Amino acid sequence: MPGLASTPDPPYTAVIFTSVRADNDAAGYSTMAERMETLASDQPGYLGIESAREEIGITVSYWQTPAAARAWKAVAEHQLAQKLGRDQWYRTYRVRIATVERDYGFPNPT
Amino acid sequence: MPGLASTPDPPYTAVIFTSVRADNDAAGYSTMAERMETLASDQPGYLGIESAREEIGITVSYWQTPAAARAWKAVAEHQLAQKLGRDQWYRTYRVRIATVERDYGFPNPT
């Protein structure tokens, strides 16, 4: 999934998920991460997702409303992934729920 | 700079910078990126930064207030870096300014 998320004019909701992986199960983790990106994109109010990992991982998902972001957190299959994350895959993570109020880019949209 | 940013209780400001690099000048870019992380950390109202790059790059910087984030954008040396970014280093980028309203993590802080 290369390229940047294409989001509408603000305001919208951003969920900033940052994590440090445990040194284990790279294949299982990667499969689940891809599945979660696909599943997220099927949810109501989904706007886009951006993700990269080096020493830390950062995934930012974008949602029409805070309620849409909260509903995604509660999806059963996602809840299972969250539990596996805590039990196995992550040393530590942080979730920040934010409202995007302004944005701009380059090249300027025409 | 491994590990996650340690931020205070919300609200605070997050600047989500996502980009796709042009295929050039890796050394010059890397030197400038490190310099900008150091310079940012010296600014008033700076709270922390998190960064990772694979197909896309994501850097999230955290600030006490929107005004502190805006002041960082205006710092002269940073403005020069932004110009070099547009002229040379980035194929495309997007900047989203957001207010973090809620956060939680794992392990739970004790």
Backbone of each chain as ProteinMPNN parsed JSONL, in Angstrom:
{"seq_chain_A": "MPGLASTPDPPYTAVIFTSVRADNDAAGYSTMAERMETLASDQPGYLGIESAREEIGITVSYWQTPAAARAWKAVAEHQLAQKLGRDQWYRTYRVRIATVERDYGFPNPT", "coords_chain_A": {"N_chain_A": [[0.847, -1.201, 0.0], [1.552, 1.542, -1.137], [2.242, 5.099, -1.084], [0.566, 8.116, -0.053], [-2.141, 8.66, 2.272], [-5.296, 9.674, 1.041], [-7.092, 12.166, 2.084], [-10.131, 13.889, 3.111], [-11.144, 17.401, 3.308], [-10.307, 18.818, 6.483], [-12.447, 19.039, 9.451], [-11.295, 15.805, 10.638], [-10.771, 12.541, 12.077], [-7.763, 11.306, 13.5], [-6.011, 8.384, 14.277], [-3.244, 7.701, 15.977], [-0.984, 5.273, 16.1], [1.656, 3.993, 17.758], [4.468, 1.862, 18.139], [6.651, -0.593, 19.658], [8.073, -3.483, 18.56], [8.151, -6.831, 19.856], [10.814, -9.221, 19.602], [10.011, -11.38, 17.684], [8.111, -13.9, 15.853], [7.761, -12.839, 13.154], [6.492, -13.458, 10.722], [3.837, -14.252, 11.381], [2.976, -11.913, 12.594], [3.154, -10.051, 10.495], [1.296, -11.047, 8.65], [-1.058, -10.715, 10.147], [-1.039, -7.931, 10.473], [-1.37, -6.995, 7.866], [-3.889, -8.083, 7.35], [-5.412, -6.637, 9.195], [-5.194, -4.046, 8.164], [-6.647, -4.317, 5.815], [-9.149, -5.075, 6.84], [-9.777, -2.813, 8.37], [-10.149, -0.973, 6.323], [-12.58, -1.693, 5.363], [-14.436, -0.715, 7.127], [-17.155, 1.372, 8.334], [-16.874, 4.86, 7.802], [-14.16, 4.922, 7.436], [-11.211, 6.499, 6.257], [-8.558, 6.317, 5.397], [-5.15, 5.003, 5.569], [-1.84, 5.037, 6.882], [1.455, 3.786, 7.086], [4.533, 2.783, 8.583], [7.614, 1.181, 9.465], [10.538, 1.207, 11.374], [12.932, 1.38, 13.695], [10.899, 1.903, 15.458], [7.366, 1.376, 15.024], [4.925, 3.114, 13.159], [1.584, 3.702, 12.704], [-0.911, 5.435, 11.17], [-4.276, 5.865, 11.215], [-7.146, 7.112, 9.532], [-10.288, 8.657, 10.083], [-13.788, 9.392, 9.659], [-15.141, 10.369, 11.893], [-14.81, 10.602, 15.526], [-16.41, 8.605, 16.617], [-16.487, 6.653, 14.617], [-13.836, 5.799, 14.648], [-13.752, 4.718, 17.21], [-15.576, 2.635, 16.955], [-14.204, 0.944, 15.219], [-12.112, 0.096, 16.877], [-13.576, -1.619, 18.459], [-14.348, -3.769, 16.907], [-14.748, -7.254, 16.561], [-12.787, -9.076, 15.468], [-10.633, -7.395, 15.323], [-10.286, -6.828, 17.994], [-9.349, -9.28, 18.92], [-6.891, -9.293, 17.6], [-5.714, -7.136, 18.918], [-5.448, -8.226, 21.462], [-3.644, -10.339, 20.967], [-1.527, -8.77, 20.231], [-0.86, -7.495, 22.671], [-0.237, -9.745, 24.202], [1.797, -11.009, 22.785], [3.163, -9.666, 20.547], [3.944, -7.009, 20.888], [6.29, -4.997, 22.558], [5.833, -2.573, 23.678], [3.263, -0.121, 23.29], [1.518, 2.802, 22.058], [-1.48, 4.645, 21.825], [-2.931, 7.316, 20.258], [-5.586, 9.505, 20.065], [-6.808, 11.822, 17.881], [-7.931, 15.018, 16.629], [-7.821, 16.152, 13.413], [-7.164, 19.333, 12.366], [-6.238, 21.006, 10.443], [-4.65, 20.938, 7.28], [-2.046, 20.57, 4.814], [-0.179, 20.34, 1.757], [2.352, 19.063, -0.511], [3.083, 18.23, -3.854], [1.108, 21.249, -4.232], [-2.376, 20.691, -4.202], [-4.194, 20.795, -7.253]], "CA_chain_A": [[0.0, 0.0, 0.0], [2.428, 2.706, -1.164], [1.586, 6.378, -1.288], [-0.02, 8.762, 1.119], [-3.594, 8.604, 2.358], [-5.994, 10.799, 0.438], [-8.137, 12.493, 3.064], [-10.937, 15.06, 2.733], [-10.871, 18.583, 4.113], [-10.558, 18.683, 7.917], [-11.896, 18.137, 10.456], [-11.523, 14.365, 10.689], [-10.091, 11.941, 13.225], [-6.564, 10.506, 13.251], [-5.568, 7.515, 15.367], [-1.799, 7.532, 15.825], [-0.6, 4.067, 16.83], [3.109, 3.805, 17.692], [4.756, 0.619, 18.844], [7.931, -1.284, 19.548], [7.805, -4.905, 18.427], [9.003, -7.863, 20.442], [11.657, -9.818, 18.561], [9.422, -12.716, 17.513], [6.955, -14.194, 15.0], [7.627, -11.812, 12.118], [5.532, -13.866, 9.684], [2.486, -14.174, 11.942], [2.657, -10.51, 12.803], [2.981, -9.39, 9.205], [0.013, -11.503, 8.119], [-2.135, -10.064, 10.894], [-1.018, -6.489, 10.209], [-2.006, -6.797, 6.56], [-5.322, -8.377, 7.499], [-6.053, -5.532, 9.912], [-5.315, -2.894, 7.255], [-7.769, -4.611, 4.915], [-10.391, -5.042, 7.621], [-10.044, -1.402, 8.696], [-10.621, -0.256, 5.132], [-13.987, -2.068, 5.137], [-15.302, -0.198, 8.185], [-17.814, 2.662, 8.077], [-16.16, 6.058, 8.238], [-12.72, 4.808, 7.152], [-10.726, 7.442, 5.248], [-7.247, 5.957, 4.859], [-4.177, 4.528, 6.551], [-0.433, 5.207, 6.507], [2.177, 2.913, 7.999], [5.96, 2.558, 8.341], [8.295, 0.646, 10.648], [11.991, 0.983, 11.463], [13.095, 1.006, 15.108], [9.525, 1.881, 15.949], [6.337, 1.362, 14.002], [3.897, 4.153, 13.242], [0.445, 3.552, 11.81], [-1.935, 6.455, 11.388], [-5.509, 5.614, 10.469], [-7.974, 8.319, 9.463], [-11.707, 8.319, 10.234], [-14.666, 10.562, 9.516], [-15.557, 10.862, 13.201], [-14.29, 9.824, 16.658], [-17.244, 7.41, 16.808], [-16.045, 5.641, 13.653], [-12.574, 5.25, 15.158], [-14.071, 3.901, 18.387], [-16.24, 1.42, 16.473], [-13.151, 0.073, 14.68], [-11.439, -0.514, 18.034], [-14.454, -2.62, 19.075], [-14.633, -4.885, 15.986], [-14.319, -8.47, 17.266], [-11.522, -9.611, 14.954], [-9.606, -6.423, 15.704], [-10.058, -7.018, 19.436], [-8.47, -10.45, 19.032], [-5.547, -8.845, 17.196], [-5.191, -6.303, 20.002], [-5.038, -9.112, 22.558], [-2.399, -10.989, 20.539], [-0.511, -7.721, 20.293], [-0.407, -7.324, 24.052], [0.305, -11.008, 24.735], [2.935, -11.572, 22.051], [3.899, -8.989, 19.488], [4.448, -5.678, 21.196], [6.937, -4.679, 23.82], [5.102, -1.4, 24.178], [2.621, 0.694, 22.255], [0.75, 3.968, 22.511], [-2.536, 5.032, 20.901], [-3.338, 8.713, 20.473], [-6.751, 9.84, 19.252], [-6.635, 13.253, 17.613], [-8.739, 15.659, 15.589], [-7.037, 16.935, 12.45], [-7.853, 20.61, 12.205], [-5.681, 21.751, 9.323], [-3.615, 20.18, 6.583], [-1.572, 21.116, 3.547], [0.744, 19.377, 1.178], [3.196, 19.368, -1.658], [2.731, 19.471, -4.545], [-0.211, 21.775, -3.906], [-3.452, 20.15, -5.037], [-4.572, 21.78, -8.272]], "C_chain_A": [[0.878, 1.246, 0.0], [1.621, 3.979, -1.335], [0.91, 6.865, -0.025], [-1.532, 8.616, 1.09], [-4.188, 9.861, 1.736], [-7.195, 11.108, 1.32], [-8.889, 13.74, 2.637], [-10.494, 16.284, 3.54], [-11.14, 18.299, 5.588], [-11.876, 19.372, 8.292], [-12.21, 16.67, 10.199], [-10.651, 13.818, 11.821], [-8.875, 11.148, 12.767], [-6.278, 9.663, 14.484], [-4.098, 7.185, 15.103], [-1.378, 6.368, 16.714], [0.907, 3.881, 16.669], [3.475, 2.629, 18.573], [6.215, 0.214, 18.708], [7.617, -2.772, 19.573], [8.685, -5.731, 19.349], [9.728, -8.566, 19.287], [11.188, -11.251, 18.289], [8.421, -12.741, 16.352], [6.706, -13.157, 13.904], [6.555, -12.184, 11.084], [4.099, -13.739, 10.182], [2.05, -12.727, 12.124], [2.338, -9.816, 11.487], [1.648, -9.773, 8.556], [-1.142, -10.789, 8.811], [-2.184, -8.572, 10.591], [-1.689, -6.18, 8.865], [-3.514, -7.025, 6.632], [-6.044, -7.214, 8.183], [-6.178, -4.296, 9.025], [-6.494, -3.093, 6.3], [-9.1, -4.493, 5.643], [-10.767, -3.601, 7.987], [-10.679, -0.692, 7.503], [-12.059, -0.612, 4.773], [-14.947, -1.427, 6.141], [-15.978, 1.11, 7.771], [-16.952, 3.82, 8.586], [-14.667, 6.009, 8.027], [-12.315, 5.789, 6.058], [-9.392, 7.045, 4.635], [-6.316, 5.506, 5.964], [-2.773, 4.746, 5.992], [0.405, 4.461, 7.536], [3.642, 2.804, 7.598], [6.572, 2.001, 9.619], [9.798, 0.625, 10.425], [12.258, 0.539, 12.909], [11.757, 0.966, 15.823], [8.586, 1.775, 14.76], [5.366, 2.498, 14.243], [2.81, 3.806, 12.236], [-0.554, 4.643, 12.165], [-3.149, 6.067, 10.545], [-6.413, 6.838, 10.612], [-9.438, 7.919, 9.363], [-12.552, 9.573, 10.136], [-14.991, 11.194, 10.866], [-14.856, 10.054, 14.3], [-15.098, 8.547, 16.873], [-16.837, 6.301, 15.846], [-14.743, 4.994, 14.116], [-12.837, 4.318, 16.336], [-14.727, 2.583, 17.958], [-15.214, 0.436, 15.903], [-12.389, -0.629, 15.808], [-12.25, -1.687, 18.582], [-14.767, -3.806, 18.166], [-13.983, -6.167, 16.524], [-12.962, -8.984, 16.777], [-10.35, -8.674, 15.29], [-9.276, -6.559, 17.195], [-9.135, -8.213, 19.683], [-7.034, -10.068, 18.66], [-4.913, -7.988, 18.295], [-4.692, -7.166, 21.159], [-3.739, -9.847, 22.203], [-1.242, -9.993, 20.579], [0.041, -7.566, 21.702], [0.292, -8.579, 24.566], [1.624, -11.39, 24.079], [3.788, -10.567, 21.294], [4.557, -7.678, 19.897], [5.138, -5.643, 22.549], [6.171, -3.531, 24.485], [4.378, -0.74, 23.009], [1.881, 1.86, 22.89], [-0.263, 4.299, 21.418], [-2.954, 6.457, 21.253], [-4.475, 9.034, 19.518], [-6.8, 11.359, 19.119], [-7.627, 13.731, 16.566], [-7.833, 16.488, 14.694], [-7.816, 18.202, 12.134], [-7.417, 21.368, 10.958], [-4.729, 20.819, 8.595], [-3.218, 20.897, 5.307], [-0.531, 20.148, 3.006], [1.537, 19.929, 0.035], [3.206, 18.151, -2.551], [1.345, 19.955, -4.106], [-1.253, 21.128, -4.801], [-3.909, 21.215, -6.016], [-6.08, 21.802, -8.452]], "O_chain_A": [[0.956, 1.943, 1.012], [0.443, 3.932, -1.691], [0.713, 6.118, 0.933], [-2.133, 8.467, 0.026], [-3.656, 10.961, 1.886], [-8.194, 10.389, 1.298], [-8.359, 14.562, 1.89], [-9.576, 16.2, 4.356], [-12.106, 17.608, 5.913], [-12.371, 20.203, 7.531], [-13.245, 16.331, 9.625], [-9.887, 14.558, 12.44], [-8.934, 10.414, 11.78], [-6.3, 10.169, 15.606], [-3.759, 6.491, 14.144], [-1.414, 6.471, 17.94], [1.384, 3.637, 15.561], [2.872, 2.417, 19.625], [6.913, 0.618, 17.777], [6.971, -3.262, 20.5], [9.837, -5.373, 19.597], [9.292, -8.501, 18.138], [11.881, -12.213, 18.622], [7.943, -11.69, 15.926], [5.591, -12.662, 13.743], [5.804, -11.323, 10.627], [3.244, -13.184, 9.491], [0.908, -12.365, 11.843], [1.357, -9.079, 11.388], [0.96, -8.926, 7.984], [-2.078, -10.32, 8.165], [-3.27, -8.006, 10.465], [-2.468, -5.234, 8.746], [-4.304, -6.274, 6.06], [-7.154, -6.851, 7.795], [-7.168, -3.569, 9.122], [-7.241, -2.158, 6.015], [-10.051, -3.896, 5.139], [-11.937, -3.223, 7.92], [-11.621, 0.086, 7.654], [-12.691, 0.08, 3.975], [-16.16, -1.585, 6.01], [-15.442, 1.864, 6.959], [-16.377, 3.751, 9.673], [-13.962, 6.949, 8.395], [-13.0, 5.901, 5.042], [-9.112, 7.388, 3.486], [-6.64, 5.609, 7.147], [-2.549, 4.651, 4.785], [0.1, 4.498, 8.728], [3.96, 2.741, 6.411], [6.114, 2.306, 10.72], [10.28, 0.098, 9.422], [11.855, -0.555, 13.304], [11.512, 0.114, 16.676], [8.972, 2.054, 13.624], [5.024, 2.809, 15.383], [3.088, 3.636, 11.049], [-0.986, 4.76, 13.312], [-3.062, 5.956, 9.323], [-6.443, 7.502, 11.648], [-9.791, 6.973, 8.658], [-12.109, 10.669, 10.478], [-15.104, 12.415, 10.97], [-14.364, 8.954, 14.045], [-14.543, 7.521, 17.265], [-16.841, 5.129, 16.22], [-14.568, 3.782, 13.99], [-12.222, 3.258, 16.448], [-14.454, 1.535, 18.543], [-15.347, -0.774, 16.087], [-12.063, -1.811, 15.7], [-11.68, -2.642, 19.11], [-15.396, -4.764, 18.614], [-12.81, -6.163, 16.897], [-12.087, -9.292, 17.586], [-9.225, -9.123, 15.511], [-8.121, -6.419, 17.598], [-8.254, -8.165, 20.541], [-6.083, -10.474, 19.328], [-3.718, -8.104, 18.568], [-3.655, -6.883, 21.759], [-2.841, -9.965, 23.037], [-0.115, -10.35, 20.923], [1.254, -7.512, 21.904], [1.292, -8.492, 25.279], [2.477, -12.015, 24.71], [5.015, -10.608, 21.386], [5.58, -7.279, 19.341], [4.644, -6.179, 23.54], [5.91, -3.54, 25.688], [4.842, -0.801, 21.87], [1.652, 1.892, 24.099], [0.055, 4.241, 20.23], [-3.286, 6.757, 22.399], [-4.346, 8.858, 18.307], [-6.83, 12.084, 20.113], [-8.099, 12.959, 15.732], [-7.16, 17.41, 15.156], [-8.965, 18.154, 11.697], [-8.122, 22.253, 10.475], [-4.067, 19.995, 9.227], [-3.963, 21.728, 4.787], [-0.065, 19.254, 3.712], [1.415, 21.095, -0.34], [3.335, 17.052, -2.01], [0.514, 19.161, -3.663], [-1.057, 21.02, -6.011], [-4.003, 22.391, -5.667], [-6.594, 22.568, -9.268]]}, "seq_chain_B": "MPGLASTPDPPYTAVIFTSVRADNDAAGYSTMAERMETLASDQPGYLGIESAREEIGITVSYWQTPAAARAWKAVAEHQLAQKLGRDQWYRTYRVRIATVERDYGFPNPT", "coords_chain_B": {"N_chain_B": [[17.29, 7.439, 17.763], [15.549, 5.612, 19.464], [12.495, 4.066, 20.689], [9.377, 5.178, 22.099], [7.717, 8.378, 22.008], [7.469, 10.266, 24.962], [4.783, 11.611, 26.212], [2.782, 14.205, 27.781], [-0.342, 14.258, 29.706], [-3.201, 14.538, 27.561], [-4.907, 17.616, 26.559], [-2.753, 18.011, 23.673], [-0.678, 19.052, 20.898], [-0.335, 17.421, 17.774], [1.769, 17.038, 15.003], [1.499, 15.592, 12.037], [3.531, 14.347, 9.734], [3.778, 13.155, 6.589], [5.411, 11.476, 3.926], [6.762, 10.903, 0.617], [9.801, 9.97, -0.566], [12.012, 11.373, -3.032], [14.225, 9.614, -5.278], [17.049, 10.051, -4.392], [20.133, 11.558, -3.172], [20.611, 10.372, -0.529], [22.381, 10.563, 1.656], [22.722, 13.329, 2.178], [20.097, 13.981, 2.743], [19.566, 12.42, 5.013], [21.369, 13.465, 6.884], [20.303, 16.057, 7.139], [17.74, 15.438, 8.103], [18.281, 14.338, 10.618], [19.474, 16.576, 11.811], [17.279, 18.304, 11.853], [15.59, 16.977, 13.644], [17.026, 17.272, 15.998], [17.131, 20.073, 16.199], [14.402, 20.686, 16.387], [13.883, 19.612, 18.889], [14.969, 21.462, 20.535], [13.226, 23.554, 20.61], [10.797, 25.869, 22.045], [8.074, 24.466, 23.82], [8.221, 21.963, 22.727], [7.497, 18.497, 22.753], [8.091, 15.89, 21.95], [9.155, 13.386, 19.512], [8.466, 11.113, 16.849], [9.427, 8.712, 14.468], [9.541, 6.989, 11.344], [10.471, 5.154, 8.415], [9.476, 3.468, 5.514], [8.148, 2.383, 2.66], [6.78, 4.757, 2.627], [7.46, 7.742, 4.524], [6.919, 8.567, 7.919], [6.631, 11.075, 10.225], [5.928, 12.083, 13.398], [5.534, 14.882, 15.289], [5.304, 16.285, 18.541], [3.676, 18.801, 20.422], [3.248, 21.412, 22.844], [1.26, 23.303, 22.331], [-0.813, 24.559, 19.585], [0.35, 26.948, 18.717], [3.053, 26.654, 19.378], [3.776, 24.611, 17.624], [3.394, 25.954, 15.224], [5.295, 27.968, 15.438], [7.648, 26.489, 15.264], [7.525, 25.646, 12.595], [8.185, 28.049, 11.405], [10.831, 28.602, 11.995], [13.987, 29.707, 10.928], [16.112, 28.043, 9.934], [14.75, 25.694, 9.677], [12.902, 26.403, 7.764], [14.534, 26.641, 5.536], [15.228, 23.953, 5.241], [12.709, 22.955, 4.603], [12.335, 24.127, 2.124], [14.421, 22.921, 0.626], [13.451, 20.369, 0.79], [11.113, 20.514, -0.793], [12.265, 21.258, -3.229], [14.074, 19.223, -3.805], [14.094, 16.711, -2.259], [11.632, 15.477, -1.73], [9.051, 13.67, -3.269], [6.389, 13.889, -2.799], [4.488, 15.277, -0.115], [2.595, 15.471, 2.973], [1.125, 17.459, 5.477], [-0.377, 17.31, 8.545], [-2.157, 18.92, 11.011], [-3.032, 18.392, 14.282], [-5.125, 17.964, 17.175], [-4.457, 16.151, 19.984], [-6.643, 14.274, 21.81], [-7.097, 12.194, 23.494], [-5.407, 9.479, 24.991], [-3.812, 6.257, 25.306], [-2.026, 3.368, 26.528], [0.24, 0.535, 26.331], [2.651, -1.343, 28.074], [0.239, -0.638, 30.678], [0.68, 2.511, 32.217], [2.093, 2.694, 35.46]], "CA_chain_B": [[16.251, 7.858, 18.722], [14.59, 4.507, 19.57], [11.508, 4.211, 21.742], [8.23, 6.029, 21.803], [7.724, 9.68, 22.668], [6.807, 10.303, 26.262], [4.001, 12.848, 26.162], [1.955, 14.435, 28.974], [-1.769, 14.053, 29.495], [-3.807, 15.429, 26.57], [-4.655, 17.833, 25.134], [-1.54, 18.605, 23.122], [-0.753, 19.131, 19.434], [0.483, 16.5, 16.982], [1.967, 17.371, 13.592], [1.724, 14.33, 11.327], [4.192, 14.656, 8.464], [3.979, 11.929, 5.811], [6.128, 11.862, 2.706], [7.416, 9.942, -0.265], [11.092, 10.524, -0.96], [12.601, 11.17, -4.352], [15.273, 8.601, -5.194], [18.285, 10.836, -4.54], [20.824, 12.242, -2.089], [20.256, 9.761, 0.757], [23.258, 11.036, 2.733], [22.365, 14.71, 2.493], [18.779, 13.981, 3.366], [19.657, 11.824, 6.342], [22.029, 14.457, 7.745], [19.357, 17.132, 7.42], [16.643, 14.923, 8.93], [18.78, 14.263, 12.002], [19.651, 17.944, 12.297], [15.955, 18.878, 12.133], [15.067, 16.378, 14.886], [17.737, 17.915, 17.109], [16.7, 21.471, 16.276], [13.024, 20.679, 16.904], [13.874, 19.293, 20.327], [15.406, 22.661, 21.264], [12.237, 24.629, 20.496], [9.816, 25.985, 23.131], [6.831, 23.725, 23.656], [8.476, 20.628, 22.141], [7.202, 17.387, 23.664], [8.7, 14.627, 21.521], [9.061, 13.103, 18.08], [8.519, 9.692, 16.492], [9.725, 8.715, 13.043], [9.861, 5.719, 10.692], [10.321, 5.233, 6.96], [9.625, 2.324, 4.612], [7.757, 2.957, 1.356], [6.545, 6.167, 2.943], [7.994, 8.191, 5.805], [5.971, 9.214, 8.836], [7.217, 11.704, 11.402], [4.938, 12.791, 14.21], [6.116, 15.684, 16.367], [4.293, 16.637, 19.546], [3.888, 20.17, 20.892], [2.316, 21.806, 23.913], [0.157, 24.108, 21.789], [-0.723, 24.824, 18.144], [1.272, 28.066, 18.484], [4.419, 26.119, 19.428], [3.99, 23.896, 16.358], [3.486, 26.962, 14.165], [6.583, 28.649, 15.594], [8.673, 25.568, 14.732], [7.461, 25.733, 11.13], [8.729, 29.336, 10.964], [12.26, 28.733, 12.33], [14.666, 29.972, 9.652], [16.852, 26.874, 9.434], [13.734, 24.714, 9.295], [12.33, 26.875, 6.497], [15.48, 26.254, 4.489], [15.058, 22.503, 5.047], [11.433, 22.751, 3.905], [12.543, 24.483, 0.714], [15.209, 21.838, 0.029], [12.538, 19.236, 0.678], [10.256, 20.689, -1.978], [13.075, 21.362, -4.447], [14.945, 18.072, -4.079], [14.05, 15.44, -1.547], [10.322, 14.825, -1.619], [8.144, 13.574, -4.4], [5.135, 14.439, -2.275], [4.305, 15.176, 1.331], [1.374, 16.023, 3.539], [1.261, 17.855, 6.875], [-1.682, 17.384, 9.211], [-2.026, 19.464, 12.357], [-4.126, 17.752, 15.015], [-5.15, 18.03, 18.635], [-4.627, 14.845, 20.633], [-7.65, 14.462, 22.85], [-7.159, 11.029, 24.357], [-4.397, 8.482, 24.647], [-3.628, 5.141, 26.236], [-0.894, 2.577, 26.068], [0.554, -0.773, 26.873], [1.932, -1.695, 29.296], [-0.389, 0.497, 31.343], [1.565, 3.202, 33.156], [1.772, 2.301, 36.845]], "C_chain_B": [[15.201, 6.747, 18.851], [13.595, 4.781, 20.684], [10.455, 5.224, 21.358], [8.363, 7.352, 22.536], [6.953, 9.586, 23.98], [6.089, 11.643, 26.374], [3.145, 12.981, 27.421], [0.495, 14.087, 28.697], [-2.284, 15.012, 28.422], [-4.596, 16.539, 27.275], [-3.258, 18.376, 24.847], [-1.643, 18.49, 21.598], [0.168, 18.088, 18.796], [0.57, 17.021, 15.562], [2.395, 16.079, 12.891], [2.264, 14.675, 9.945], [4.445, 13.341, 7.737], [4.525, 12.313, 4.441], [6.554, 10.65, 1.896], [8.683, 10.62, -0.775], [11.322, 10.389, -2.461], [13.795, 10.237, -4.175], [16.641, 9.272, -5.377], [18.89, 11.192, -3.187], [20.496, 11.689, -0.696], [21.088, 10.326, 1.904], [22.889, 12.456, 3.157], [21.029, 14.79, 3.215], [18.851, 13.489, 4.802], [20.311, 12.785, 7.34], [21.052, 15.56, 8.136], [18.232, 16.644, 8.329], [17.068, 14.827, 10.399], [18.935, 15.646, 12.613], [18.301, 18.561, 12.672], [15.351, 18.27, 13.405], [15.723, 17.016, 16.107], [17.255, 19.35, 17.313], [15.27, 21.568, 16.829], [13.025, 20.506, 18.413], [14.354, 20.466, 21.182], [14.342, 23.751, 21.295], [11.316, 24.68, 21.72], [8.567, 25.167, 22.824], [6.984, 22.363, 23.017], [8.198, 19.537, 23.172], [7.868, 16.079, 23.256], [8.505, 14.42, 20.037], [9.158, 11.59, 17.876], [8.623, 9.621, 14.976], [10.02, 7.302, 12.539], [9.675, 5.905, 9.197], [10.455, 3.844, 6.343], [9.267, 2.845, 3.214], [7.416, 4.431, 1.507], [7.246, 6.473, 4.268], [6.887, 8.822, 6.618], [6.781, 9.786, 9.989], [6.104, 12.419, 12.131], [5.695, 13.564, 15.28], [4.987, 16.189, 17.254], [4.685, 17.951, 20.206], [2.854, 20.518, 21.951], [1.084, 22.499, 23.371], [0.282, 24.202, 20.264], [0.266, 25.948, 17.838], [2.719, 27.587, 18.493], [4.741, 25.369, 18.133], [4.181, 24.89, 15.218], [4.83, 27.69, 14.221], [7.718, 27.78, 15.049], [8.694, 25.601, 13.204], [8.184, 26.972, 10.616], [10.211, 29.517, 11.274], [13.079, 28.754, 11.035], [15.366, 28.727, 9.088], [15.886, 25.767, 8.997], [13.08, 25.11, 7.964], [13.223, 26.525, 5.319], [15.348, 24.76, 4.194], [13.772, 22.215, 4.283], [11.581, 23.061, 2.416], [13.358, 23.406, -0.008], [14.341, 20.602, -0.16], [11.686, 19.331, -0.577], [11.076, 20.654, -3.261], [13.748, 20.036, -4.814], [14.46, 16.736, -3.516], [12.723, 14.701, -1.601], [9.6, 14.811, -2.95], [6.806, 14.201, -4.0], [5.17, 14.373, -0.759], [2.982, 15.781, 1.751], [1.651, 16.331, 5.009], [-0.137, 17.995, 7.452], [-1.467, 17.847, 10.644], [-3.264, 19.055, 13.144], [-3.999, 18.011, 16.499], [-5.405, 16.64, 19.192], [-5.558, 15.038, 21.82], [-7.655, 13.342, 23.871], [-5.986, 10.144, 23.998], [-4.358, 7.39, 25.701], [-2.522, 4.269, 25.676], [-0.802, 1.228, 26.727], [2.064, -0.847, 27.023], [1.289, -0.448, 29.9], [0.622, 1.178, 32.258], [1.142, 2.859, 34.578], [1.83, 3.513, 37.747]], "O_chain_B": [[14.072, 6.923, 18.393], [13.833, 5.641, 21.533], [10.619, 6.011, 20.426], [9.04, 7.44, 23.56], [5.926, 8.915, 24.076], [6.714, 12.678, 26.602], [2.819, 11.979, 28.058], [0.143, 13.674, 27.592], [-1.861, 16.167, 28.37], [-4.918, 16.414, 28.456], [-2.666, 19.092, 25.654], [-2.589, 17.898, 21.078], [1.305, 17.901, 19.228], [-0.443, 17.405, 14.977], [3.485, 15.553, 13.116], [1.554, 15.22, 9.1], [5.225, 12.51, 8.2], [4.152, 13.339, 3.872], [6.688, 9.54, 2.41], [8.632, 11.71, -1.344], [10.886, 9.42, -3.083], [14.316, 10.083, -3.07], [17.303, 9.078, -6.396], [18.206, 11.127, -2.167], [20.145, 12.447, 0.208], [20.57, 10.545, 2.998], [22.761, 12.746, 4.347], [20.854, 15.556, 4.162], [18.257, 14.086, 5.7], [19.873, 12.906, 8.484], [20.973, 15.954, 9.3], [17.816, 17.367, 9.234], [16.312, 15.187, 11.302], [18.581, 15.872, 13.77], [18.19, 19.255, 13.682], [14.675, 18.967, 14.162], [15.068, 17.27, 17.118], [17.005, 19.786, 18.437], [14.976, 22.439, 17.648], [12.269, 21.165, 19.127], [14.172, 20.47, 22.4], [14.538, 24.777, 21.947], [11.08, 23.656, 22.361], [8.067, 25.178, 21.699], [5.992, 21.673, 22.784], [8.614, 19.643, 24.326], [8.178, 15.247, 24.11], [7.787, 15.172, 19.379], [9.837, 10.887, 18.625], [7.97, 10.394, 14.275], [10.671, 6.515, 13.227], [8.845, 6.699, 8.754], [11.42, 3.128, 6.61], [10.001, 3.656, 2.649], [7.72, 5.247, 0.637], [7.58, 5.567, 5.031], [6.025, 9.522, 6.085], [7.529, 9.066, 10.65], [5.414, 13.261, 11.556], [6.414, 12.974, 16.085], [3.882, 16.478, 16.794], [5.854, 18.191, 20.511], [1.74, 19.995, 21.955], [-0.017, 22.309, 23.888], [1.354, 23.954, 19.712], [0.947, 25.91, 16.813], [3.529, 28.063, 17.698], [5.849, 25.479, 17.608], [5.031, 24.691, 14.349], [5.428, 27.99, 13.188], [8.65, 28.298, 14.435], [9.763, 25.586, 12.595], [8.737, 26.955, 9.517], [10.798, 30.511, 10.846], [12.882, 27.915, 10.156], [15.223, 28.406, 7.909], [16.168, 25.008, 8.07], [12.75, 24.251, 7.145], [12.745, 26.161, 4.245], [15.357, 24.351, 3.033], [13.74, 21.339, 3.419], [11.035, 22.362, 1.562], [13.021, 23.022, -1.128], [14.477, 19.878, -1.147], [11.549, 18.365, -1.327], [10.641, 20.088, -4.264], [13.968, 19.755, -5.992], [14.426, 15.738, -4.235], [12.676, 13.473, -1.53], [9.548, 15.815, -3.661], [6.189, 14.939, -4.768], [5.82, 13.497, -0.188], [2.336, 16.503, 0.991], [2.323, 15.564, 5.698], [-0.976, 18.713, 6.908], [-0.697, 17.249, 11.395], [-4.393, 19.328, 12.738], [-2.907, 18.248, 17.014], [-6.434, 16.025, 18.912], [-5.302, 15.848, 22.711], [-8.154, 13.51, 24.984], [-5.604, 10.06, 22.831], [-4.808, 7.573, 26.832], [-2.128, 4.401, 24.517], [-1.631, 0.837, 27.549], [2.742, -0.411, 26.092], [1.747, 0.669, 29.657], [1.344, 0.505, 32.994], [-0.051, 2.747, 34.861], [1.593, 3.4, 38.949]]}, "name": "protein", "num_of_chains": 2, "seq": "MPGLASTPDPPYTAVIFTSVRADNDAAGYSTMAERMETLASDQPGYLGIESAREEIGITVSYWQTPAAARAWKAVAEHQLAQKLGRDQWYRTYRVRIATVERDYGFPNPTMPGLASTPDPPYTAVIFTSVRADNDAAGYSTMAERMETLASDQPGYLGIESAREEIGITVSYWQTPAAARAWKAVAEHQLAQKLGRDQWYRTYRVRIATVERDYGFPNPT"}
